[in-house]
Amino acid sequence: MLRCLGLLLLLFLLPAGAADPPPGPAPDVPELKALAGYAGKWTTEGTFKLGELATFKVKGQTTGEWIQDGNFLRQSWATEEVKGQPALNGTTIMTYDSRKKVYRNSMFGSTGTFGEGTGTWDAAARTMTWTTNGPALTSVTKSRFPKEDVEEWTITVTDRNGKVVSEMRGTNTRRKE
């Protein structure tokens, strides 16, 4: 009982907004600023090419928000069902590993897919390149931020022999809400 009262008292003593997510990256890790282009609410439009089998347009929504005191950026995304292709959704967590001096991400997809990748930031080109190596496939994602509120992206998946299995490309446009 005393513990509950203590927790209630602590809640009342916290300044208003203390539980609000941070507005940006943790200030003590300057490399995290490169991930700021992913933050916000976005409309997604793109094209998905599944080898020689099919090509179709995709539409969806993406939301990026800073979590864990600005040390990680969580990106949640969802696509609509298109031409018999099911709606998909997933979450990607991004950060900068100061100890190993590399960007890292982990992706979790609604189809049970999971991937861990590393990234590099090219400040001059305003481009982040993520590479995920799996046992049978390699995925390279390039996100370019040519201007405020726009992300142009490509995702190329290749097999062990370097043959392109699928290609996706599109644009995310920040929503003004």
Secondary structure, 3 states (H helix, E strand, C coil): CHHHHHHHHHHHHCCCCCCCCCCCCCCCCHHHHHHHHHCEEEEEEEEEEECCCEEEEEEEEEEEEEECCCCEEEEEEEECCECCECCEEEEEEEEEECCCCEEEEEEEECCCCEEEEEEEEECCCCEEEEEEECCCEEEEEEEEEEECCEEEEEEEEEECCCCEEEEEEEEEEECCC
